[in-house]
Amino acid sequence: MSVGPLEKMPREETLRLRKTYVGESCTLFFEQDPLKIVRGEGQYMFDECGRRYLDCINNVAHVGHSNPRVTRACAEQMSLLCTNSRYLHDNIVIYAQKLLATFPPKLNVCYFVNSGSEANDLALRLARAHTGHEDVIVLDGAYHGNLSTSTDMSPMKFEKITGGKKDYVHVAALPCSYRGEYTSDEYDSDVIGEKYAENVQNVINKAHSKGRQIAAFYAESMVSCGGQVVLPKGYLSKVYNYVRQAGGICVADEVQTGFGRVGKHMWAFELQGEDVCPDIVTIGKPMGNGHPVSAVITTKEIARSFKDLGVSYFNTYGGNPVSMAIANSVLDIIEDEDLLSKAEKTGNKLLDDLHELKKRHSIIGDIRGAGLFVGIDLVKDRITKAPATEEAAYTIARMKQERILLSAEGKYSNVLKFKPPMVFNEENVKTLVDKLDEVLTEVEEKTDSYESTSEPSSDTSSSSDDDMASASSS
């Protein structure tokens, strides 16, 4: 079947061509019944039939899908010039100045790249150049990208690959106050942070005993793929001290959490206190509202060490005029529309409403987050905390039928994640929580059926695959 670029292609043909020509490991949301999304606006996405879905997970469309100011900035600059960054251009220096003003004074140098994966790879090169060391410490469950190095540093990826862990990578415990070794069931918040920080010190000691030296400690400022985990109080302060005493530097991965998502601050590492400042910060995803642009922020000293290697750094697309025009527009929108305050207000309502929901549904074991970064840990039993993996899959599929898009994270894929565009509002919160209330009621009524299927039906008295397929196509 031959279809012109401007003609509408049937969804089934789009799926067939994808399966034919796109690598099998490239996954889709809702794999059994994928959506064909053709348009976005604000916090909504639309399929080929015009059906509208509330997007609760797209943290890339930070200031809203198809934001007109972003679109206009892109089109205007593209109509003038798009070239590499080895020519002088105002956009890159204007953006660098504005961006660095949002960080502590110590962080005062930018490198521009194209993706969070690339940013984390470059951060490792910088760390190795500055310290002369090779090894890295990462958190269990972490994800830092899909390049060779960033896959090496991503336990959620390399643990699924035979022989995937490299000798230069050391894994520290995920500092989860709900599911980890040290939890709020037994310790107060101050002690939890100390205990998990001591685990990092133990990892350092073990590495040193093998003759290895630490170049960098990597941590997402709030752990996303590991299960929407909020770092315990005091954790980064102590860990950063341990790492620096060992001759390493500290990298904050803000690719998923940055640009005001947490509400109170522009960067999530700031939640850990004013005394906490990483040596390198990596950013991406929301930076271009969907356009592939990212950056590494560091100190002049570290940048100088990288230069002293004797090899110049050049990135063909990083910092090009179009990318910088788009990134500038995103920063302006965040400020002009006061999106940090809105994220805090909307996020607080979401958390409050979810805690009320928890009182009515025993399947909710934990609710954690800040601003518009929130996770719901679903459990089969609140005492054992057995993860409700099948129930989470069912919930996501049913919410999709209700035209609300969710996904799951964590080791057991049982944590419902909320990372919507920053234009998500209180009315959206009500819609989300009301529908989730209905679906969780249905889930709890169907507990006995989960062992046989994780796919819900449109008829709440049945959960057969045929019913599910019928409901999904309606």
C-alpha positions as CSV (number, residue, x, y, z in Angstrom):
1,M,0.0,0.0,0.0
2,S,1.5,3.3,-1.1
3,V,0.4,6.4,0.9
4,G,1.6,10.0,0.2
5,P,3.1,11.9,3.1
6,L,0.0,14.2,3.5
7,E,-2.6,11.4,3.1
8,K,-4.2,9.7,6.1
9,M,-3.0,6.2,6.6
10,P,-5.3,3.6,8.4
11,R,-4.0,2.9,11.9
12,E,-3.6,-0.8,11.1
13,E,-1.4,0.0,8.1
14,T,0.7,2.4,10.3
15,L,1.2,-0.4,12.8
16,R,2.0,-2.9,10.0
17,L,4.7,-0.7,8.5
18,R,6.2,0.0,11.9
19,K,6.5,-3.7,12.6
20,T,8.0,-4.2,9.2
21,Y,10.6,-1.4,9.1
22,V,11.3,-0.3,12.7
23,G,13.5,-2.3,15.1
24,E,11.6,-4.8,17.1
25,S,13.0,-3.6,20.4
26,C,11.5,-0.1,19.9
27,T,8.6,-0.2,22.2
28,L,5.2,1.4,22.1
29,F,2.9,2.5,24.9
30,F,-0.1,0.1,25.2
31,E,1.7,-2.6,23.2
32,Q,-1.4,-4.8,22.8
33,D,-3.5,-1.9,21.4
34,P,-1.3,1.1,20.7
35,L,-2.6,4.5,20.1
36,K,-2.1,6.5,16.9
37,I,-1.6,10.0,18.1
38,V,-1.7,12.7,15.4
39,R,-2.1,16.0,17.3
40,G,-1.5,17.5,20.7
41,E,-2.7,20.7,22.4
42,G,-1.8,21.7,25.9
43,Q,-2.2,18.8,28.2
44,Y,-4.2,16.8,25.7
45,M,-3.4,14.4,22.8
46,F,-5.7,13.4,20.0
47,D,-5.8,10.1,18.0
48,E,-6.6,9.7,14.3
49,C,-10.3,9.6,15.0
50,G,-10.2,12.9,17.0
51,R,-10.6,11.3,20.4
52,R,-9.1,13.4,23.1
53,Y,-6.8,11.9,25.9
54,L,-5.7,13.6,29.1
55,D,-1.9,13.3,29.0
56,C,-0.6,12.5,32.5
57,I,2.9,11.2,31.6
58,N,4.4,13.4,28.9
59,N,7.1,15.3,30.7
60,V,8.7,16.3,27.4
61,A,5.9,18.6,26.3
62,H,6.8,20.7,29.3
63,V,4.9,23.9,28.5
64,G,2.1,22.1,26.6
65,H,1.8,20.2,23.4
66,S,2.2,22.4,20.3
67,N,2.7,25.5,22.4
68,P,2.2,28.4,19.9
69,R,5.1,30.4,21.3
70,V,7.5,27.5,20.9
71,T,6.2,26.8,17.4
72,R,6.6,30.4,16.4
73,A,10.1,30.6,17.7
74,C,11.1,27.5,15.8
75,A,9.5,28.6,12.6
76,E,11.0,32.1,12.7
77,Q,14.5,30.9,13.3
78,M,14.3,28.0,10.9
79,S,13.3,30.5,8.2
80,L,16.5,32.4,8.8
81,L,19.2,30.0,9.7
82,C,20.0,26.5,11.1
83,T,23.7,25.7,11.2
84,N,26.2,24.4,13.7
85,S,27.5,26.3,16.7
86,R,31.0,27.1,15.4
87,Y,29.7,30.4,14.2
88,L,28.9,33.3,16.5
89,H,25.1,33.6,17.1
90,D,23.1,35.5,19.7
91,N,20.7,32.6,20.6
92,I,23.3,30.4,22.2
93,V,24.8,33.0,24.4
94,I,21.5,34.5,25.4
95,Y,20.2,31.1,26.4
96,A,23.4,30.2,28.3
97,Q,23.2,33.4,30.3
98,K,19.5,32.9,31.1
99,L,19.9,29.2,32.0
100,L,22.9,29.7,34.3
101,A,21.1,32.4,36.2
102,T,18.8,29.6,37.5
103,F,21.7,27.6,39.0
104,P,23.9,28.2,42.0
105,P,26.9,30.5,41.1
106,K,29.3,27.6,41.2
107,L,27.6,26.1,38.1
108,N,28.6,28.6,35.4
109,V,29.5,26.8,32.2
110,C,27.3,25.1,29.6
111,Y,27.8,22.4,26.9
112,F,24.9,21.9,24.5
113,V,24.0,18.5,23.1
114,N,21.0,16.7,21.7
115,S,19.6,14.3,24.3
116,G,19.7,13.4,28.0
117,S,21.7,10.2,27.0
118,E,24.3,12.3,25.3
119,A,24.4,14.8,28.2
120,N,25.1,12.0,30.7
121,D,27.8,10.6,28.4
122,L,29.5,13.9,28.2
123,A,29.2,14.4,32.0
124,L,31.1,11.1,32.4
125,R,33.9,12.4,30.1
126,L,34.1,15.6,32.1
127,A,34.3,13.7,35.4
128,R,37.0,11.4,34.2
129,A,39.0,14.3,32.8
130,H,38.8,16.2,36.0
131,T,39.4,13.4,38.5
132,G,41.7,11.1,36.5
133,H,39.5,8.3,37.8
134,E,37.4,5.8,35.8
135,D,34.6,4.4,37.9
136,V,31.0,5.6,38.6
137,I,28.4,4.9,41.3
138,V,24.8,4.8,40.3
139,L,21.6,4.0,42.2
140,D,19.8,0.7,41.9
141,G,16.9,1.0,39.4
142,A,18.4,4.1,37.8
143,Y,18.1,5.1,34.1
144,H,20.5,7.6,32.6
145,G,20.1,7.0,28.9
146,N,20.6,4.6,26.0
147,L,24.1,5.3,24.7
148,S,26.7,2.6,25.4
149,T,28.0,4.5,28.5
150,S,24.6,5.6,29.8
151,T,23.3,2.1,29.4
152,D,26.3,0.9,31.4
153,M,25.2,3.3,34.1
154,S,21.5,2.3,34.0
155,P,20.7,-0.7,36.2
156,M,17.1,-0.8,35.0
157,K,18.7,-1.6,31.6
158,F,21.9,-3.5,32.1
159,E,20.3,-5.9,34.7
160,K,18.3,-7.4,31.8
161,I,21.4,-7.9,29.6
162,T,23.5,-11.0,30.1
163,G,26.9,-9.9,31.5
164,G,25.5,-6.3,31.4
165,K,27.2,-4.9,34.4
166,K,30.7,-3.4,33.7
167,D,33.5,-3.4,36.2
168,Y,33.7,0.4,36.3
169,V,30.1,0.6,37.5
170,H,29.1,0.3,41.2
171,V,25.5,0.1,42.3
172,A,24.3,1.8,45.5
173,A,21.0,1.0,47.2
174,L,17.9,2.9,45.9
175,P,17.2,5.2,48.8
176,C,13.5,4.5,49.0
177,S,11.8,5.2,52.3
178,Y,8.9,2.9,51.4
179,R,10.3,-0.2,49.8
180,G,14.0,-0.1,50.6
181,E,16.1,-1.6,53.4
182,Y,15.5,1.5,55.6
183,T,11.9,2.6,55.6
184,S,9.7,5.1,57.4
185,D,8.1,2.0,59.2
186,E,11.2,1.8,61.3
187,Y,13.2,5.0,61.1
188,D,12.5,8.7,61.1
189,S,13.3,10.7,58.0
190,D,16.7,12.0,59.3
191,V,18.0,8.5,60.0
192,I,16.8,7.1,56.7
193,G,18.9,9.6,54.8
194,E,22.0,8.8,56.9
195,K,21.6,5.1,56.5
196,Y,21.3,5.2,52.7
197,A,24.3,7.6,52.5
198,E,26.3,5.1,54.6
199,N,25.5,2.5,51.9
200,V,27.2,4.8,49.3
201,Q,30.3,5.1,51.6
202,N,30.3,1.3,51.8
203,V,30.2,1.0,48.0
204,I,33.2,3.5,47.8
205,N,35.1,1.4,50.4
206,K,34.5,-1.8,48.5
207,A,35.6,-0.2,45.2
208,H,38.8,1.1,46.9
209,S,39.5,-2.4,48.3
210,K,39.6,-3.7,44.7
211,G,42.0,-0.9,43.6
212,R,39.4,1.1,41.8
213,Q,38.8,4.9,42.1
214,I,35.6,6.8,41.8
215,A,35.2,9.4,39.1
216,A,31.5,10.3,39.7
217,F,28.4,9.6,41.6
218,Y,25.3,9.8,39.4
219,A,21.8,10.2,40.8
220,E,18.5,11.5,39.5
221,S,17.4,14.3,41.9
222,M,14.1,12.4,42.1
223,V,14.3,8.8,40.9
224,S,11.9,8.4,38.1
225,C,12.2,4.9,36.4
226,G,13.2,3.4,39.7
227,G,9.6,4.1,41.0
228,Q,9.0,7.9,41.4
229,V,11.3,7.9,44.5
230,V,11.8,11.0,46.5
231,L,15.3,11.1,48.0
232,P,15.2,11.1,51.9
233,K,16.1,14.2,53.8
234,G,19.8,14.9,54.1
235,Y,20.8,12.1,51.6
236,L,22.6,14.1,48.9
237,S,24.4,16.3,51.4
238,K,26.1,13.4,53.1
239,V,26.6,11.4,49.9
240,Y,28.2,14.3,48.1
241,N,30.6,14.7,51.0
242,Y,31.6,11.0,50.9
243,V,32.1,11.1,47.1
244,R,34.2,14.2,47.2
245,Q,36.3,12.9,50.0
246,A,37.0,9.9,47.7
247,G,38.2,12.2,44.9
248,G,35.0,11.9,42.8
249,I,32.5,14.5,41.7
250,C,28.7,14.6,41.9
251,V,26.4,14.5,39.0
252,A,22.7,15.4,39.3
253,D,20.6,14.0,36.5
254,E,17.7,16.5,36.0
255,V,16.7,15.2,32.6
256,Q,13.3,14.2,33.9
257,T,12.9,16.4,36.9
258,G,14.2,19.8,36.0
259,F,12.7,23.1,34.8
260,G,10.4,23.6,37.7
261,R,8.6,20.3,37.7
262,V,8.9,20.0,41.5
263,G,7.2,23.4,42.0
264,K,9.2,24.9,44.8
265,H,12.4,25.1,42.8
266,M,13.7,25.1,39.3
267,W,15.8,22.1,39.9
268,A,14.9,19.1,42.0
269,F,18.3,18.8,43.7
270,E,17.4,22.1,45.5
271,L,14.8,20.1,47.5
272,Q,17.7,18.6,49.4
273,G,18.7,21.9,50.9
274,E,20.7,25.1,50.2
275,D,24.0,23.3,51.1
276,V,23.6,20.8,48.3
277,C,25.1,21.7,44.9
278,P,26.3,19.1,42.4
279,D,29.4,19.5,40.3
280,I,27.6,18.7,37.1
281,V,24.0,18.8,36.2
282,T,22.5,17.1,33.1
283,I,19.3,18.4,31.6
284,G,17.2,17.6,28.5
285,K,13.6,16.3,27.7
286,P,11.5,19.4,28.7
287,M,14.3,21.8,27.7
288,G,13.0,22.0,24.1
289,N,9.3,21.0,24.7
290,G,9.8,18.0,22.4
291,H,12.6,19.4,20.3
292,P,15.9,17.3,20.8
293,V,18.1,19.7,22.8
294,S,19.9,19.1,26.1
295,A,22.8,20.4,28.1
296,V,25.5,19.8,30.6
297,I,26.1,22.4,33.3
298,T,29.3,22.4,35.3
299,T,32.1,24.5,36.8
300,K,34.9,26.4,35.1
301,E,37.4,24.2,36.9
302,I,35.9,21.0,35.5
303,A,35.5,22.6,32.0
304,R,39.2,23.6,32.2
305,S,40.2,20.0,33.0
306,F,38.3,18.8,29.9
307,K,40.0,21.4,27.7
308,D,43.4,20.4,29.1
309,L,42.9,16.9,27.5
310,G,44.0,18.6,24.3
311,V,41.1,17.6,22.2
312,S,38.5,20.3,21.2
313,Y,34.8,19.5,21.7
314,F,32.4,19.9,18.9
315,N,28.7,18.9,18.5
316,T,27.2,19.3,15.1
317,Y,23.6,20.1,16.3
318,G,24.1,21.0,20.0
319,G,23.5,24.7,20.4
320,N,22.3,25.3,16.9
321,P,20.3,28.6,16.4
322,V,16.9,26.8,16.0
323,S,17.4,24.6,19.1
324,M,18.4,27.7,21.1
325,A,15.5,29.7,19.9
326,I,13.1,27.0,21.0
327,A,14.9,26.6,24.4
328,N,14.8,30.3,25.0
329,S,11.0,30.3,24.3
330,V,10.5,27.5,26.8
331,L,12.4,29.4,29.6
332,D,10.4,32.6,28.8
333,I,7.1,30.7,29.0
334,I,8.1,29.1,32.4
335,E,8.8,32.6,33.8
336,D,6.0,34.5,32.1
337,E,3.3,32.0,33.0
338,D,4.7,31.4,36.5
339,L,4.7,27.6,35.9
340,L,6.6,26.8,39.1
341,S,3.9,28.3,41.3
342,K,1.2,26.6,39.2
343,A,3.1,23.2,39.5
344,E,3.3,23.6,43.2
345,K,-0.4,24.5,43.6
346,T,-1.7,21.8,41.2
347,G,0.7,19.3,42.6
348,N,-0.4,19.9,46.2
349,K,-4.0,19.4,45.2
350,L,-3.1,16.2,43.4
351,L,-1.3,14.9,46.4
352,D,-4.1,15.9,48.8
353,D,-6.7,14.3,46.6
354,L,-4.7,11.1,46.2
355,H,-4.2,10.8,50.0
356,E,-8.0,11.0,50.3
357,L,-8.3,8.3,47.7
358,K,-5.8,6.2,49.7
359,K,-8.3,6.2,52.6
360,R,-10.8,4.5,50.3
361,H,-8.6,2.0,48.5
362,S,-6.3,-0.4,50.3
363,I,-4.5,-1.2,47.1
364,I,-2.7,2.2,47.4
365,G,0.3,1.5,49.5
366,D,2.2,4.7,49.2
367,I,1.9,8.2,47.5
368,R,5.1,10.1,47.0
369,G,6.2,13.1,45.0
370,A,6.5,16.9,44.7
371,G,4.9,19.3,42.3
372,L,4.0,17.5,39.1
373,F,6.2,14.5,39.8
374,V,4.1,12.0,41.7
375,G,3.9,8.2,42.1
376,I,1.3,5.8,43.5
377,D,2.7,2.5,44.7
378,L,0.0,-0.1,44.3
379,V,0.2,-3.1,46.6
380,K,-1.7,-6.4,47.1
381,D,-1.3,-6.0,50.9
382,R,-0.2,-2.9,52.9
383,I,1.6,-5.1,55.5
384,T,3.7,-7.2,53.1
385,K,3.9,-4.4,50.4
386,A,3.6,-7.1,47.8
387,P,3.6,-5.2,44.5
388,A,0.3,-5.1,42.6
389,T,1.9,-5.5,39.2
390,E,-1.1,-7.0,37.4
391,E,-3.5,-4.6,39.0
392,A,-1.3,-1.7,37.8
393,A,-1.4,-3.0,34.3
394,Y,-5.1,-3.4,34.5
395,T,-5.5,0.1,35.9
396,I,-3.5,1.7,33.1
397,A,-5.4,-0.1,30.4
398,R,-8.8,0.9,31.9
399,M,-7.7,4.5,32.4
400,K,-6.8,4.5,28.7
401,Q,-10.3,3.4,27.9
402,E,-11.4,6.4,30.0
403,R,-9.1,8.5,27.8
404,I,-6.5,9.2,30.5
405,L,-2.9,8.2,29.7
406,L,-0.8,6.7,32.5
407,S,2.1,4.4,32.7
408,A,4.0,2.4,35.4
409,E,7.5,2.6,36.8
410,G,9.6,0.8,39.4
411,K,11.3,-2.6,39.7
412,Y,7.9,-4.3,39.7
413,S,6.1,-2.0,37.3
414,N,3.5,-1.3,40.0
415,V,4.0,2.4,40.6
416,L,1.6,4.6,38.6
417,K,3.5,7.7,37.5
418,F,2.3,11.3,37.0
419,K,4.6,13.6,35.1
420,P,2.2,15.6,32.9
421,P,2.8,18.8,31.0
422,M,3.2,21.8,33.3
423,V,-0.1,23.2,32.1
424,F,-2.0,20.4,33.9
425,N,-4.5,22.2,36.1
426,E,-6.8,21.6,39.0
427,E,-9.7,20.6,36.8
428,N,-7.5,18.0,35.3
429,V,-6.6,16.7,38.8
430,K,-10.3,16.2,39.5
431,T,-10.9,14.4,36.3
432,L,-7.9,12.1,36.9
433,V,-8.7,11.3,40.6
434,D,-12.4,10.8,40.0
435,K,-11.7,8.3,37.2
436,L,-9.0,6.6,39.1
437,D,-11.4,6.2,42.0
438,E,-13.8,4.4,39.8
439,V,-11.2,2.2,38.2
440,L,-9.6,1.2,41.5
441,T,-13.0,0.3,42.9
442,E,-13.4,-1.9,39.9
443,V,-9.9,-3.3,40.4
444,E,-10.6,-4.2,44.0
445,E,-13.8,-5.9,43.0
446,K,-11.9,-8.0,40.5
447,T,-9.1,-9.1,42.7
448,D,-9.6,-12.8,42.0
449,S,-9.4,-12.3,38.3
450,Y,-5.9,-10.8,38.2
451,E,-4.1,-14.1,38.3
452,S,-5.5,-15.0,34.9
453,T,-5.3,-11.7,33.0
454,S,-4.0,-8.2,33.3
455,E,-6.1,-6.8,30.5
456,P,-9.4,-5.2,31.5
457,S,-12.7,-5.3,29.6
458,S,-15.2,-2.6,28.9
459,D,-17.8,-4.7,30.7
460,T,-16.8,-4.7,34.4
461,S,-18.4,-8.1,34.8
462,S,-15.9,-9.7,32.4
463,S,-12.2,-9.3,31.7
464,S,-11.8,-11.4,28.6
465,D,-9.3,-10.5,25.8
466,D,-12.2,-10.2,23.4
467,D,-14.0,-7.7,25.6
468,M,-10.8,-5.7,26.0
469,A,-10.1,-5.6,22.3
470,S,-13.7,-4.5,21.7
471,A,-13.5,-1.8,24.3
472,S,-10.2,-0.5,23.1
473,S,-11.3,-0.2,19.5
474,S,-14.6,1.6,20.3
